[in-house]
């Protein structure tokens, strides 16, 4: 029998930043049970869903995993049928529809999820936030999600400037996630950072905190 705990891991901080040359996505790597017990210290929360798009994930792990698989499959079908990749806007609306259906299905476990979508298409770079209710919001500057987002917002509100370079965006994303690590018990362990540029989706940083004390 499957362990029910595998379905209720949650707690995170994710960030998306619009830069001059593209998009930066960042997230921590801790999963918790109800924000109190650390369930996993090495969780991937950023996923490449096409050559030019990636998402950050937060919420109930089983729902996040299923929805990620579904959106990747849908994008593959669109490319096979049309011969071209879906636009970022189309992907955001499709993902929002999947999340909308997920939160409204009958289940003893509430499937709360949150996604930040960053991507590039023929018309430019875009950043979208997908709420737990399936809402789709485009952001021209930055977005944050998860249990530690309030702490990340404080850093982003203070330090974000229009026209940031990708390099400065990476540094800002790390500062935002680090701020959440300091105060949010469900955020921690390490930081992953991805960039989306004219060269596609790339993982550019993984930084782990050293928490072992040796004497």
N, C-alpha and C positions, 0 to 999 in steps of 0.2 A: 504494500500500500504506500502511496506517495505521502511524503511529509507535508502537512498543511503549512508549516512554516516557510516552505519554499515559495509559497504563493503570496506571502505578506511581508516580504522584505521591502523596506522603503527608507526614505531619508536621503537627501542629496542637496547639492547646490550646482546649478548649471548657469552658464553665461553665454550670450551671443553678442558680438560687437561688430558694427559696420565700420569698415576702414576704407581708405582711399583706393586700395588695390584689391579689396575683397572682404571676406568675412572671417572672423575668428570665433571658434567655439571652444569652450572650456568646461570641465566638470571635475568633481572629486571622485574618489574611488571607494567610498565606504557605503555599505548597506547595513541597515539596522532593523531590529524588531521593535516597532513602536517608538523608535528614536532613543531607546534605552540600552539595548543589548546589541553589540556589534556582531553581525551575522557573517560578514565577508569584508575583507580588507583589500580586495583586488578586483572590483567590479568595473567592467567597461560600461560607460554611460554615454559614449559618443559613437555613432555608427554611420559609416558611409552607405548611402542607399542608392547612389548612382555615381557616375564618374565626376559629376559636378555638384552633388548635393550630399549633405550629411545632417543628422539630427542629434540633439542631446535628449536624454531621457530621464524622467523622474516619476516616482509613484510606485504602484504595486508591480513587482517585478514580472510576474507571469503575464499580466496584461501588456506591459511594455514590450516584452519579448514577442508576444503574438502580433501586436500591432506593427512592430518593426518588420517582421516577416511578411505581413500582409502588404504593407506599402511597398516593400522591395519587389514583391511579386507583381503588384499592380503596375509599377513602373516598367518592369520587364515586358509585361503584356502590351503596354502602350507603345513601347519601342518596337516590338515585333509587328504589331498591327499597323502602325503608322510610318515606321522607318525612321523615326526621330524621337529624341528624348522629350519627355513632358517638360513644360515650363515650370519654373519654381512656383508661380501662382497656382497653376493647375495641381501641382503636387500638394501644396498647402491646403487647398480646398478638399482634395481627395482624402488627405490625412485627417482633416477636421471631421469629415463625414464618418470615417471609420471610428474616431474617438467618440463622436456623438452617439453612434449605435452601441458602442461598448459600454458607456456609462449608463445607458438606459435599459440594458438587458437585465432580466431577473437573475439574481445570483446571491448566495449567502455571503459572498466576499465582494465588497464594493470595489470595482475596478477603476480607481482614481489614477489618472496618468497626466503627465505634462510633457510637452515636447517643444523644443526650439529648433526650427528648420532654417538652415542657411544654404544658399545655393547660387549658382550662376547659370544663366541661359543666354539666349541671343540678344536680349535687351538689357542685361546688366546683372548686378549682384543684389540679392534680396535676403531679408531676415524676417521670419515669421514666428510668432508665438502661438502655440495650440493649447488652449485651456482645457482643463479636465472635463468641461461640458461640451467640448467640440468647437468652441469659438476660435476664430482665425483672425489674428491681429498682425498687421505688418508694422515693423519698427524701422525707422530711418536712422536710429542711433544705436541702441542696445536693448537687450532683454535679459531677464534672469528668472529662474524658476527653481522650485524645490524648497525644502524646509529652511534653508539658510539664505533665501533670496533677499530678505530685508537687509541683511548685513552687506551683501554684494551690491545692492542698490546704492547704499551710502557711498561706497567707493566710486561706483560708476557715475552717480550724480555729481560727485565732487571733481573727478579727474577726467571725465570724457570730454574730448574736443572734436569738433567736426574736422574731417580730413586727416585723421590719424593714419600713420603708416601701419602696415601689417606688423612690423617689428614692435612698434609702440602698442598696438592692439594686443599682441601676445603678452607683453609686460603688464598691461592693465588688467587683462583677464586673470592672470596669476594673482595680482594684488586683490582682486575682487573675491576670488575663491578662497584665498588665504584669510581674508577678513571673516568669511563665514566659518572657516575652520576654527578660528579663535573663539567663537561664541556659540556656534550651533553644534550640539552634541551629535547630530546625525550626519555631519559633514566631516570628512577627514581622510587620513592615510596618505593620499597622493593627489596630484593634479595631472590631468591629461589635457593637452591643447592641440586642436586641429585648425588648419587654415584652408580656406577655399579661395583660390585665385585663378588666374587664366591657365595655370598648370593643373587645375583640378583639386581634388581633396587630398590633403597630406597631414599626417600626424607629425607635429614638429617638436613636441615636448612631453616627457613624462618625468615628473619630479616627485620623489617619495620622501615623506618625513621620517626621520630617524627617531623612534620613540623608545627604543631599548636603552636601559641604563646599565652600564657595565662598570664595576669598580674593581 
